[in-house]
Amino acid sequence: MRTNFIDIIRKEFEDGQEITLKEIYDKVSEVPNLQIKESEIRHRIRSAIYHLKKTNEIVRLGEGKYRKSA
């Protein structure tokens, strides 16, 4: 099963609240049936966040803090 990290992370921003990178790591690591090493999970999360920033879906508020764009 291929996990789409962009969709998983997109759901975390639905409420419009601020979320930290650590909180995203913690929530994604709770997804059942992930058979990927922790280091690769973190890499995929950072890559998905970069994509979401590039497409203006989220904004960076500071060191490791993000929020959904208005």
PyMOL Python script that loads the backbone (N, CA, C, O; Angstrom):
from pymol import cmd

cmd.read_pdbstr("""\
ATOM      1  N   MET A   1       0.839  -1.194   0.000  1.00  0.00           N
ATOM      2  CA  MET A   1       0.000   0.000   0.000  1.00  0.00           C
ATOM      3  C   MET A   1       0.878   1.249   0.000  1.00  0.00           C
ATOM      4  O   MET A   1       1.785   1.370   0.823  1.00  0.00           O
ATOM      5  N   ARG A   2       0.618   2.159  -0.901  1.00  0.00           N
ATOM      6  CA  ARG A   2       1.382   3.399  -0.988  1.00  0.00           C
ATOM      7  C   ARG A   2       0.640   4.479  -0.211  1.00  0.00           C
ATOM      8  O   ARG A   2      -0.539   4.735  -0.456  1.00  0.00           O
ATOM      9  N   THR A   3       1.322   5.093   0.704  1.00  0.00           N
ATOM     10  CA  THR A   3       0.728   6.133   1.527  1.00  0.00           C
ATOM     11  C   THR A   3       0.969   7.491   0.894  1.00  0.00           C
ATOM     12  O   THR A   3       2.099   7.813   0.525  1.00  0.00           O
ATOM     13  N   ASN A   4      -0.083   8.292   0.763  1.00  0.00           N
ATOM     14  CA  ASN A   4       0.043   9.626   0.204  1.00  0.00           C
ATOM     15  C   ASN A   4       0.191  10.613   1.364  1.00  0.00           C
ATOM     16  O   ASN A   4      -0.789  10.998   2.001  1.00  0.00           O
ATOM     17  N   PHE A   5       1.415  11.004   1.617  1.00  0.00           N
ATOM     18  CA  PHE A   5       1.707  11.875   2.750  1.00  0.00           C
ATOM     19  C   PHE A   5       1.093  13.258   2.573  1.00  0.00           C
ATOM     20  O   PHE A   5       0.722  13.895   3.558  1.00  0.00           O
ATOM     21  N   ILE A   6       0.981  13.731   1.344  1.00  0.00           N
ATOM     22  CA  ILE A   6       0.401  15.053   1.114  1.00  0.00           C
ATOM     23  C   ILE A   6      -1.050  15.071   1.596  1.00  0.00           C
ATOM     24  O   ILE A   6      -1.466  16.020   2.261  1.00  0.00           O
ATOM     25  N   ASP A   7      -1.823  14.034   1.267  1.00  0.00           N
ATOM     26  CA  ASP A   7      -3.221  13.982   1.713  1.00  0.00           C
ATOM     27  C   ASP A   7      -3.324  13.854   3.231  1.00  0.00           C
ATOM     28  O   ASP A   7      -4.183  14.479   3.853  1.00  0.00           O
ATOM     29  N   ILE A   8      -2.453  13.050   3.822  1.00  0.00           N
ATOM     30  CA  ILE A   8      -2.461  12.890   5.280  1.00  0.00           C
ATOM     31  C   ILE A   8      -2.183  14.226   5.958  1.00  0.00           C
ATOM     32  O   ILE A   8      -2.876  14.603   6.903  1.00  0.00           O
ATOM     33  N   ILE A   9      -1.181  14.935   5.483  1.00  0.00           N
ATOM     34  CA  ILE A   9      -0.803  16.211   6.099  1.00  0.00           C
ATOM     35  C   ILE A   9      -1.846  17.280   5.817  1.00  0.00           C
ATOM     36  O   ILE A   9      -2.123  18.110   6.683  1.00  0.00           O
ATOM     37  N   ARG A  10      -2.425  17.278   4.634  1.00  0.00           N
ATOM     38  CA  ARG A  10      -3.488  18.224   4.286  1.00  0.00           C
ATOM     39  C   ARG A  10      -4.628  18.142   5.309  1.00  0.00           C
ATOM     40  O   ARG A  10      -5.181  19.169   5.704  1.00  0.00           O
ATOM     41  N   LYS A  11      -4.976  16.932   5.733  1.00  0.00           N
ATOM     42  CA  LYS A  11      -6.058  16.746   6.711  1.00  0.00           C
ATOM     43  C   LYS A  11      -5.725  17.384   8.054  1.00  0.00           C
ATOM     44  O   LYS A  11      -6.621  17.841   8.763  1.00  0.00           O
ATOM     45  N   GLU A  12      -4.455  17.416   8.404  1.00  0.00           N
ATOM     46  CA  GLU A  12      -4.041  18.007   9.676  1.00  0.00           C
ATOM     47  C   GLU A  12      -4.276  19.512   9.704  1.00  0.00           C
ATOM     48  O   GLU A  12      -4.396  20.103  10.778  1.00  0.00           O
ATOM     49  N   PHE A  13      -4.341  20.132   8.534  1.00  0.00           N
ATOM     50  CA  PHE A  13      -4.508  21.586   8.453  1.00  0.00           C
ATOM     51  C   PHE A  13      -5.952  22.010   8.212  1.00  0.00           C
ATOM     52  O   PHE A  13      -6.205  23.199   8.016  1.00  0.00           O
ATOM     53  N   GLU A  14      -6.899  21.093   8.220  1.00  0.00           N
ATOM     54  CA  GLU A  14      -8.282  21.425   7.898  1.00  0.00           C
ATOM     55  C   GLU A  14      -8.904  22.424   8.863  1.00  0.00           C
ATOM     56  O   GLU A  14      -9.750  23.220   8.455  1.00  0.00           O
ATOM     57  N   ASP A  15      -8.510  22.404  10.120  1.00  0.00           N
ATOM     58  CA  ASP A  15      -9.120  23.303  11.097  1.00  0.00           C
ATOM     59  C   ASP A  15      -8.565  24.720  11.047  1.00  0.00           C
ATOM     60  O   ASP A  15      -9.130  25.619  11.669  1.00  0.00           O
ATOM     61  N   GLY A  16      -7.480  24.938  10.328  1.00  0.00           N
ATOM     62  CA  GLY A  16      -6.896  26.258  10.219  1.00  0.00           C
ATOM     63  C   GLY A  16      -6.015  26.653  11.385  1.00  0.00           C
ATOM     64  O   GLY A  16      -5.550  27.791  11.445  1.00  0.00           O
ATOM     65  N   GLN A  17      -5.776  25.743  12.311  1.00  0.00           N
ATOM     66  CA  GLN A  17      -4.941  26.045  13.457  1.00  0.00           C
ATOM     67  C   GLN A  17      -3.455  25.938  13.086  1.00  0.00           C
ATOM     68  O   GLN A  17      -3.090  25.374  12.055  1.00  0.00           O
ATOM     69  N   GLU A  18      -2.632  26.486  13.944  1.00  0.00           N
ATOM     70  CA  GLU A  18      -1.195  26.330  13.774  1.00  0.00           C
ATOM     71  C   GLU A  18      -0.821  24.908  14.166  1.00  0.00           C
ATOM     72  O   GLU A  18      -1.411  24.325  15.075  1.00  0.00           O
ATOM     73  N   ILE A  19       0.154  24.366  13.478  1.00  0.00           N
ATOM     74  CA  ILE A  19       0.627  23.027  13.811  1.00  0.00           C
ATOM     75  C   ILE A  19       2.142  23.014  13.646  1.00  0.00           C
ATOM     76  O   ILE A  19       2.687  23.618  12.722  1.00  0.00           O
ATOM     77  N   THR A  20       2.802  22.323  14.549  1.00  0.00           N
ATOM     78  CA  THR A  20       4.258  22.256  14.484  1.00  0.00           C
ATOM     79  C   THR A  20       4.694  21.014  13.717  1.00  0.00           C
ATOM     80  O   THR A  20       3.935  20.058  13.559  1.00  0.00           O
ATOM     81  N   LEU A  21       5.916  21.055  13.254  1.00  0.00           N
ATOM     82  CA  LEU A  21       6.478  19.921  12.536  1.00  0.00           C
ATOM     83  C   LEU A  21       6.504  18.687  13.429  1.00  0.00           C
ATOM     84  O   LEU A  21       6.249  17.578  12.959  1.00  0.00           O
ATOM     85  N   LYS A  22       6.807  18.868  14.707  1.00  0.00           N
ATOM     86  CA  LYS A  22       6.818  17.742  15.643  1.00  0.00           C
ATOM     87  C   LYS A  22       5.439  17.117  15.770  1.00  0.00           C
ATOM     88  O   LYS A  22       5.312  15.893  15.802  1.00  0.00           O
ATOM     89  N   GLU A  23       4.400  17.950  15.842  1.00  0.00           N
ATOM     90  CA  GLU A  23       3.034  17.425  15.924  1.00  0.00           C
ATOM     91  C   GLU A  23       2.684  16.627  14.667  1.00  0.00           C
ATOM     92  O   GLU A  23       2.026  15.590  14.751  1.00  0.00           O
ATOM     93  N   ILE A  24       3.118  17.104  13.521  1.00  0.00           N
ATOM     94  CA  ILE A  24       2.876  16.377  12.270  1.00  0.00           C
ATOM     95  C   ILE A  24       3.607  15.042  12.303  1.00  0.00           C
ATOM     96  O   ILE A  24       3.033  14.013  11.947  1.00  0.00           O
ATOM     97  N   TYR A  25       4.867  15.047  12.726  1.00  0.00           N
ATOM     98  CA  TYR A  25       5.624  13.786  12.840  1.00  0.00           C
ATOM     99  C   TYR A  25       4.876  12.794  13.733  1.00  0.00           C
ATOM    100  O   TYR A  25       4.728  11.622  13.386  1.00  0.00           O
ATOM    101  N   ASP A  26       4.406  13.279  14.892  1.00  0.00           N
ATOM    102  CA  ASP A  26       3.725  12.406  15.848  1.00  0.00           C
ATOM    103  C   ASP A  26       2.428  11.834  15.268  1.00  0.00           C
ATOM    104  O   ASP A  26       2.156  10.643  15.416  1.00  0.00           O
ATOM    105  N   LYS A  27       1.640  12.665  14.619  1.00  0.00           N
ATOM    106  CA  LYS A  27       0.357  12.211  14.078  1.00  0.00           C
ATOM    107  C   LYS A  27       0.544  11.249  12.910  1.00  0.00           C
ATOM    108  O   LYS A  27      -0.175  10.255  12.806  1.00  0.00           O
ATOM    109  N   VAL A  28       1.490  11.531  12.045  1.00  0.00           N
ATOM    110  CA  VAL A  28       1.703  10.655  10.888  1.00  0.00           C
ATOM    111  C   VAL A  28       2.285   9.321  11.331  1.00  0.00           C
ATOM    112  O   VAL A  28       1.969   8.288  10.742  1.00  0.00           O
ATOM    113  N   SER A  29       3.120   9.323  12.348  1.00  0.00           N
ATOM    114  CA  SER A  29       3.701   8.063  12.812  1.00  0.00           C
ATOM    115  C   SER A  29       2.644   7.160  13.451  1.00  0.00           C
ATOM    116  O   SER A  29       2.890   5.967  13.632  1.00  0.00           O
ATOM    117  N   GLU A  30       1.462   7.710  13.799  1.00  0.00           N
ATOM    118  CA  GLU A  30       0.370   6.926  14.357  1.00  0.00           C
ATOM    119  C   GLU A  30      -0.476   6.244  13.283  1.00  0.00           C
ATOM    120  O   GLU A  30      -1.326   5.413  13.602  1.00  0.00           O
ATOM    121  N   VAL A  31      -0.249   6.588  12.009  1.00  0.00           N
ATOM    122  CA  VAL A  31      -1.021   5.992  10.913  1.00  0.00           C
ATOM    123  C   VAL A  31      -0.725   4.495  10.881  1.00  0.00           C
ATOM    124  O   VAL A  31       0.435   4.087  10.829  1.00  0.00           O
ATOM    125  N   PRO A  32      -1.777   3.681  10.912  1.00  0.00           N
ATOM    126  CA  PRO A  32      -1.553   2.231  10.925  1.00  0.00           C
ATOM    127  C   PRO A  32      -0.993   1.717   9.591  1.00  0.00           C
ATOM    128  O   PRO A  32      -1.205   2.314   8.536  1.00  0.00           O
ATOM    129  N   ASN A  33      -0.290   0.618   9.671  1.00  0.00           N
ATOM    130  CA  ASN A  33       0.246  -0.095   8.506  1.00  0.00           C
ATOM    131  C   ASN A  33       1.334   0.656   7.744  1.00  0.00           C
ATOM    132  O   ASN A  33       1.585   0.352   6.578  1.00  0.00           O
ATOM    133  N   LEU A  34       1.974   1.613   8.371  1.00  0.00           N
ATOM    134  CA  LEU A  34       3.118   2.252   7.730  1.00  0.00           C
ATOM    135  C   LEU A  34       4.316   1.334   7.912  1.00  0.00           C
ATOM    136  O   LEU A  34       4.745   1.078   9.037  1.00  0.00           O
ATOM    137  N   GLN A  35       4.837   0.855   6.841  1.00  0.00           N
ATOM    138  CA  GLN A  35       5.983  -0.047   6.918  1.00  0.00           C
ATOM    139  C   GLN A  35       7.207   0.647   6.336  1.00  0.00           C
ATOM    140  O   GLN A  35       7.880   0.123   5.447  1.00  0.00           O
ATOM    141  N   ILE A  36       7.473   1.826   6.855  1.00  0.00           N
ATOM    142  CA  ILE A  36       8.579   2.660   6.384  1.00  0.00           C
ATOM    143  C   ILE A  36       9.417   3.037   7.599  1.00  0.00           C
ATOM    144  O   ILE A  36       8.887   3.239   8.692  1.00  0.00           O
ATOM    145  N   LYS A  37      10.718   3.130   7.400  1.00  0.00           N
ATOM    146  CA  LYS A  37      11.602   3.541   8.494  1.00  0.00           C
ATOM    147  C   LYS A  37      11.274   4.969   8.919  1.00  0.00           C
ATOM    148  O   LYS A  37      10.829   5.790   8.117  1.00  0.00           O
ATOM    149  N   GLU A  38      11.503   5.238  10.192  1.00  0.00           N
ATOM    150  CA  GLU A  38      11.219   6.557  10.769  1.00  0.00           C
ATOM    151  C   GLU A  38      11.927   7.674  10.002  1.00  0.00           C
ATOM    152  O   GLU A  38      11.333   8.728   9.772  1.00  0.00           O
ATOM    153  N   SER A  39      13.168   7.468   9.606  1.00  0.00           N
ATOM    154  CA  SER A  39      13.904   8.516   8.889  1.00  0.00           C
ATOM    155  C   SER A  39      13.262   8.810   7.534  1.00  0.00           C
ATOM    156  O   SER A  39      13.244   9.960   7.093  1.00  0.00           O
ATOM    157  N   GLU A  40      12.738   7.784   6.875  1.00  0.00           N
ATOM    158  CA  GLU A  40      12.088   8.012   5.588  1.00  0.00           C
ATOM    159  C   GLU A  40      10.735   8.692   5.769  1.00  0.00           C
ATOM    160  O   GLU A  40      10.334   9.513   4.944  1.00  0.00           O
ATOM    161  N   ILE A  41      10.033   8.349   6.846  1.00  0.00           N
ATOM    162  CA  ILE A  41       8.761   9.018   7.134  1.00  0.00           C
ATOM    163  C   ILE A  41       9.004  10.514   7.297  1.00  0.00           C
ATOM    164  O   ILE A  41       8.287  11.330   6.717  1.00  0.00           O
ATOM    165  N   ARG A  42      10.003  10.869   8.075  1.00  0.00           N
ATOM    166  CA  ARG A  42      10.313  12.288   8.295  1.00  0.00           C
ATOM    167  C   ARG A  42      10.693  12.983   6.990  1.00  0.00           C
ATOM    168  O   ARG A  42      10.297  14.125   6.759  1.00  0.00           O
ATOM    169  N   HIS A  43      11.451  12.309   6.144  1.00  0.00           N
ATOM    170  CA  HIS A  43      11.829  12.880   4.846  1.00  0.00           C
ATOM    171  C   HIS A  43      10.581  13.126   3.996  1.00  0.00           C
ATOM    172  O   HIS A  43      10.443  14.187   3.387  1.00  0.00           O
ATOM    173  N   ARG A  44       9.683  12.157   3.954  1.00  0.00           N
ATOM    174  CA  ARG A  44       8.462  12.301   3.145  1.00  0.00           C
ATOM    175  C   ARG A  44       7.562  13.403   3.690  1.00  0.00           C
ATOM    176  O   ARG A  44       6.914  14.112   2.920  1.00  0.00           O
ATOM    177  N   ILE A  45       7.517  13.550   4.999  1.00  0.00           N
ATOM    178  CA  ILE A  45       6.726  14.624   5.603  1.00  0.00           C
ATOM    179  C   ILE A  45       7.295  15.980   5.199  1.00  0.00           C
ATOM    180  O   ILE A  45       6.552  16.869   4.781  1.00  0.00           O
ATOM    181  N   ARG A  46       8.604  16.139   5.322  1.00  0.00           N
ATOM    182  CA  ARG A  46       9.227  17.412   4.934  1.00  0.00           C
ATOM    183  C   ARG A  46       9.014  17.702   3.452  1.00  0.00           C
ATOM    184  O   ARG A  46       8.780  18.847   3.066  1.00  0.00           O
ATOM    185  N   SER A  47       9.093  16.676   2.632  1.00  0.00           N
ATOM    186  CA  SER A  47       8.863  16.839   1.201  1.00  0.00           C
ATOM    187  C   SER A  47       7.420  17.263   0.924  1.00  0.00           C
ATOM    188  O   SER A  47       7.181  18.133   0.087  1.00  0.00           O
ATOM    189  N   ALA A  48       6.466  16.659   1.616  1.00  0.00           N
ATOM    190  CA  ALA A  48       5.056  17.014   1.441  1.00  0.00           C
ATOM    191  C   ALA A  48       4.801  18.442   1.899  1.00  0.00           C
ATOM    192  O   ALA A  48       4.055  19.176   1.252  1.00  0.00           O
ATOM    193  N   ILE A  49       5.413  18.842   3.010  1.00  0.00           N
ATOM    194  CA  ILE A  49       5.251  20.212   3.500  1.00  0.00           C
ATOM    195  C   ILE A  49       5.831  21.199   2.497  1.00  0.00           C
ATOM    196  O   ILE A  49       5.229  22.239   2.230  1.00  0.00           O
ATOM    197  N   TYR A  50       6.986  20.882   1.944  1.00  0.00           N
ATOM    198  CA  TYR A  50       7.590  21.741   0.925  1.00  0.00           C
ATOM    199  C   TYR A  50       6.624  21.901  -0.257  1.00  0.00           C
ATOM    200  O   TYR A  50       6.435  23.009  -0.758  1.00  0.00           O
ATOM    201  N   HIS A  51       6.019  20.801  -0.697  1.00  0.00           N
ATOM    202  CA  HIS A  51       5.066  20.852  -1.813  1.00  0.00           C
ATOM    203  C   HIS A  51       3.871  21.737  -1.456  1.00  0.00           C
ATOM    204  O   HIS A  51       3.454  22.567  -2.263  1.00  0.00           O
ATOM    205  N   LEU A  52       3.324  21.565  -0.263  1.00  0.00           N
ATOM    206  CA  LEU A  52       2.165  22.353   0.157  1.00  0.00           C
ATOM    207  C   LEU A  52       2.509  23.840   0.272  1.00  0.00           C
ATOM    208  O   LEU A  52       1.675  24.692  -0.033  1.00  0.00           O
ATOM    209  N   LYS A  53       3.728  24.156   0.710  1.00  0.00           N
ATOM    210  CA  LYS A  53       4.174  25.559   0.759  1.00  0.00           C
ATOM    211  C   LYS A  53       4.317  26.117  -0.649  1.00  0.00           C
ATOM    212  O   LYS A  53       3.901  27.243  -0.921  1.00  0.00           O
ATOM    213  N   LYS A  54       4.894  25.342  -1.529  1.00  0.00           N
ATOM    214  CA  LYS A  54       5.130  25.774  -2.909  1.00  0.00           C
ATOM    215  C   LYS A  54       3.816  26.053  -3.639  1.00  0.00           C
ATOM    216  O   LYS A  54       3.752  26.952  -4.477  1.00  0.00           O
ATOM    217  N   THR A  55       2.769  25.287  -3.327  1.00  0.00           N
ATOM    218  CA  THR A  55       1.463  25.481  -3.957  1.00  0.00           C
ATOM    219  C   THR A  55       0.572  26.425  -3.153  1.00  0.00           C
ATOM    220  O   THR A  55      -0.624  26.540  -3.423  1.00  0.00           O
ATOM    221  N   ASN A  56       1.159  27.096  -2.170  1.00  0.00           N
ATOM    222  CA  ASN A  56       0.475  28.092  -1.338  1.00  0.00           C
ATOM    223  C   ASN A  56      -0.729  27.547  -0.579  1.00  0.00           C
ATOM    224  O   ASN A  56      -1.681  28.281  -0.315  1.00  0.00           O
ATOM    225  N   GLU A  57      -0.692  26.272  -0.229  1.00  0.00           N
ATOM    226  CA  GLU A  57      -1.762  25.696   0.587  1.00  0.00           C
ATOM    227  C   GLU A  57      -1.515  25.932   2.072  1.00  0.00           C
ATOM    228  O   GLU A  57      -2.459  26.019   2.857  1.00  0.00           O
ATOM    229  N   ILE A  58      -0.245  26.035   2.457  1.00  0.00           N
ATOM    230  CA  ILE A  58       0.109  26.336   3.836  1.00  0.00           C
ATOM    231  C   ILE A  58       1.156  27.436   3.848  1.00  0.00           C
ATOM    232  O   ILE A  58       1.829  27.676   2.845  1.00  0.00           O
ATOM    233  N   VAL A  59       1.289  28.100   4.983  1.00  0.00           N
ATOM    234  CA  VAL A  59       2.309  29.128   5.155  1.00  0.00           C
ATOM    235  C   VAL A  59       3.153  28.786   6.370  1.00  0.00           C
ATOM    236  O   VAL A  59       2.666  28.205   7.340  1.00  0.00           O
ATOM    237  N   ARG A  60       4.403  29.148   6.304  1.00  0.00           N
ATOM    238  CA  ARG A  60       5.321  28.935   7.425  1.00  0.00           C
ATOM    239  C   ARG A  60       5.226  30.142   8.343  1.00  0.00           C
ATOM    240  O   ARG A  60       5.366  31.281   7.897  1.00  0.00           O
ATOM    241  N   LEU A  61       4.991  29.895   9.614  1.00  0.00           N
ATOM    242  CA  LEU A  61       4.850  30.974  10.586  1.00  0.00           C
ATOM    243  C   LEU A  61       6.137  31.256  11.342  1.00  0.00           C
ATOM    244  O   LEU A  61       6.338  32.349  11.871  1.00  0.00           O
ATOM    245  N   GLY A  62       6.989  30.271  11.381  1.00  0.00           N
ATOM    246  CA  GLY A  62       8.242  30.396  12.114  1.00  0.00           C
ATOM    247  C   GLY A  62       8.937  29.063  12.105  1.00  0.00           C
ATOM    248  O   GLY A  62       8.572  28.162  11.349  1.00  0.00           O
ATOM    249  N   GLU A  63       9.931  28.939  12.937  1.00  0.00           N
ATOM    250  CA  GLU A  63      10.711  27.701  13.018  1.00  0.00           C
ATOM    251  C   GLU A  63       9.814  26.501  13.335  1.00  0.00           C
ATOM    252  O   GLU A  63       9.395  26.311  14.477  1.00  0.00           O
ATOM    253  N   GLY A  64       9.529  25.697  12.310  1.00  0.00           N
ATOM    254  CA  GLY A  64       8.759  24.483  12.507  1.00  0.00           C
ATOM    255  C   GLY A  64       7.275  24.670  12.757  1.00  0.00           C
ATOM    256  O   GLY A  64       6.615  23.741  13.221  1.00  0.00           O
ATOM    257  N   LYS A  65       6.726  25.852  12.462  1.00  0.00           N
ATOM    258  CA  LYS A  65       5.295  26.126  12.657  1.00  0.00           C
ATOM    259  C   LYS A  65       4.649  26.474  11.321  1.00  0.00           C
ATOM    260  O   LYS A  65       5.190  27.243  10.527  1.00  0.00           O
ATOM    261  N   TYR A  66       3.476  25.884  11.097  1.00  0.00           N
ATOM    262  CA  TYR A  66       2.772  26.099   9.838  1.00  0.00           C
ATOM    263  C   TYR A  66       1.294  26.309  10.095  1.00  0.00           C
ATOM    264  O   TYR A  66       0.774  25.945  11.150  1.00  0.00           O
ATOM    265  N   ARG A  67       0.623  26.900   9.117  1.00  0.00           N
ATOM    266  CA  ARG A  67      -0.817  27.130   9.182  1.00  0.00           C
ATOM    267  C   ARG A  67      -1.349  27.077   7.754  1.00  0.00           C
ATOM    268  O   ARG A  67      -0.636  27.402   6.805  1.00  0.00           O
ATOM    269  N   LYS A  68      -2.603  26.665   7.608  1.00  0.00           N
ATOM    270  CA  LYS A  68      -3.249  26.631   6.307  1.00  0.00           C
ATOM    271  C   LYS A  68      -3.401  28.064   5.790  1.00  0.00           C
ATOM    272  O   LYS A  68      -3.718  28.972   6.557  1.00  0.00           O
ATOM    273  N   SER A  69      -3.175  28.260   4.503  1.00  0.00           N
ATOM    274  CA  SER A  69      -3.332  29.596   3.908  1.00  0.00           C
ATOM    275  C   SER A  69      -4.777  30.033   3.958  1.00  0.00           C
ATOM    276  O   SER A  69      -5.697  29.215   3.938  1.00  0.00           O
ATOM    277  N   ALA A  70      -4.956  31.323   4.023  1.00  0.00           N
ATOM    278  CA  ALA A  70      -6.319  31.872   4.101  1.00  0.00           C
ATOM    279  C   ALA A  70      -7.018  31.825   2.772  1.00  0.00           C
ATOM    280  O   ALA A  70      -8.170  32.247   2.665  1.00  0.00           O
TER     281      ALA A  70
END
""", "prot")
cmd.dss("prot")
cmd.show_as("cartoon", "prot")
cmd.util.cbc("prot")
cmd.orient("prot")
